[in-house]
Amino acid sequence: MLEKSQQPFVPWGFNYDHDETGRLLEDYWEAEWDKVVEDFNEMRDLGANVVRIHLQVARFMKSADEPNRPAFLGSRTKQR
């Protein structure tokens, strides 16, 4: 239910994890953010109201309790 209107919320959308060539999202999102925005606009235009983003856990975690901090910070850490 939507809080203000009390109307039912029916999720409809997409899984988003790779582009049309098979590249994983986290492999291109920094360099090609405009492409990600374009994809989200296309999903919205198709009527999506939810998008489930699949990321590779191993890319962002070194172990179960140790994050891979540079992966979370992106290019900001590469500039130093």
C-alpha positions as CSV (number, residue, x, y, z in Angstrom):
1,M,0.0,0.0,0.0
2,L,1.1,3.5,-0.7
3,E,1.2,5.4,2.5
4,K,-0.5,8.6,1.5
5,S,-3.1,7.3,-0.9
6,Q,-3.6,3.8,0.6
7,Q,-3.6,2.5,-3.0
8,P,-2.1,-0.9,-3.6
9,F,1.5,-0.8,-4.9
10,V,2.2,-3.4,-7.6
11,P,5.9,-3.7,-8.3
12,W,6.7,-4.2,-12.0
13,G,10.2,-3.8,-13.4
14,F,13.5,-5.3,-14.4
15,N,16.6,-7.1,-13.1
16,Y,19.6,-5.0,-14.0
17,D,23.1,-6.4,-13.9
18,H,24.7,-6.2,-17.4
19,D,24.5,-4.5,-20.7
20,E,23.5,-5.9,-24.0
21,T,27.0,-7.2,-24.6
22,G,27.2,-9.0,-21.3
23,R,29.4,-6.6,-19.4
24,L,28.6,-6.5,-15.7
25,L,27.2,-3.2,-14.5
26,E,30.0,-2.5,-12.1
27,D,32.5,-2.9,-14.9
28,Y,31.3,0.1,-16.8
29,W,29.1,2.3,-14.6
30,E,31.8,4.8,-13.6
31,A,33.1,5.4,-17.2
32,E,29.7,5.1,-18.8
33,W,27.2,6.6,-16.3
34,D,25.2,8.2,-19.1
35,K,24.5,4.7,-20.4
36,V,23.1,3.7,-17.0
37,V,20.9,6.7,-16.9
38,E,19.7,6.0,-20.4
39,D,18.9,2.4,-19.4
40,F,16.9,3.6,-16.4
41,N,15.0,6.1,-18.5
42,E,14.1,3.3,-21.0
43,M,12.9,1.1,-18.1
44,R,10.8,3.9,-16.8
45,D,9.3,4.6,-20.3
46,L,8.4,0.9,-20.4
47,G,6.4,1.3,-17.2
48,A,8.8,0.0,-14.6
49,N,8.4,1.2,-11.1
50,V,11.2,-1.0,-9.6
51,V,14.6,-2.1,-10.7
52,R,16.5,-4.8,-8.9
53,I,20.3,-4.2,-9.3
54,H,22.5,-7.3,-9.1
55,L,26.1,-6.6,-8.0
56,Q,28.8,-9.2,-7.5
57,V,29.5,-9.5,-3.8
58,A,33.1,-10.5,-4.3
59,R,33.7,-7.2,-6.0
60,F,32.7,-5.2,-3.0
61,M,33.7,-7.5,-0.1
62,K,37.1,-9.0,0.6
63,S,35.6,-11.4,3.1
64,A,32.3,-11.8,5.0
65,D,33.3,-9.0,7.4
66,E,35.8,-6.9,5.4
67,P,34.7,-4.5,2.7
68,N,36.7,-3.7,-0.3
69,R,36.8,0.0,0.4
70,P,38.2,1.2,-3.0
71,A,35.3,-0.6,-4.8
72,F,32.8,1.4,-2.8
73,L,34.6,4.7,-3.4
74,G,35.2,4.2,-7.1
75,S,37.5,6.5,-9.0
76,R,37.9,8.9,-6.1
77,T,40.5,6.5,-4.6
78,K,42.2,6.0,-8.0
79,Q,43.0,9.7,-8.3
80,R,45.1,9.7,-5.1
